[in-house]
Structure formats: structure tokens, C-alpha cells
Amino acid sequence: MITSAKHLIGDYKAFPIKKEALKLKGVKQYKMLLPAKDKTDFIANLHSKLDRAMTMVFVNRKDTATTLQ
């Protein structure tokens, strides 16, 4: 049983980052709450209207990713 990340990684150095430094200018994040039956159509429609080179869509299942593709 592995009890810590240090057990896996060994000796490592941590570089704490201030929360303000994590925000990138021009990056927008959206969270939409939709009924399950409407999500795929909504994402496909939204994705077709955005610059695809600048869009990331996160899904929790491979079949959902395949459907959106």
C-alpha cells in the first residue's frame, strides 16, 4: 500500500505558486449546468462557433469524447 506521493517520487522540490499567478490573461472558463440529454448538442453547437485552436472541452467518458469528435 502506497501511503504518500513522496514514496513514489522520492526526493523532490516543491515550487509553491501564488493563486494570482495561475490566472492567464484572455483565458475564460465556463461551467454550464444542463440536463444530461442536452449536453452533447450544446457542446457541439458551442464548439462549432468558437475558434477550435483555442478551445478545450473536458469530458468524463471516452464515449462522450468520441461522440463530440
N, C-alpha and C positions, 0 to 999 in steps of 0.2 A: 504494500500500500504506500503510495506516494503522499507525503504529508505537506510538502511545500514546493513552490517553484524553484527555490534555491537548490533543492535536491536534484532537480532536472538540469538546471542551468549551471550549477557550480558557482564559482566566484564571478560576480557581475558588478557593474557600476550602474547606479540609478541616476537619471538626469531629470529631476523634477521640473515640470513645465507649468508656468502660471496659467490659470484658466484663460486669461485675456489673450495669451499668445496662441491659443488653439483656434481662435476665430479668424477665418480668412476673409479678406475683403472680396465682395462680389459673390460669395457663396451663400445660397439660400437653401434652407431645408424646410420641407413641408411634411406635415403628418395629417393624413385625411382619414376620417372615420366613416366608413361606408359599409353597407350591408355586403356580406360575402359575395352574393351573386352579382354585384355591380363593380367590384374591384378591378377585375381584369379589363373590362371595357373602359373604365375610367382611366386606368394607367395607359392602355394602348392609345386612347384618344389624346391624353396629355402628352405622351411621348412623341406622337406624330406632330405636335405643334411646337415642340422645343428643339433647340439645337442638339442633336444626338451626340455630338462630340463632347458636349458639356453636361450630360445627364447621366446620373446613376440611379438605378432602381434596385432596391433590396427586397428580396422575397425570401420566404422561409421554406420553400419546397422546390425541388428540381422540376417537377411537372409544371409548376406555375411559371418558372423561368422559361421553360420550353414553349409554353402557350404564348407568353408575351413575345418571345422571339419571333 
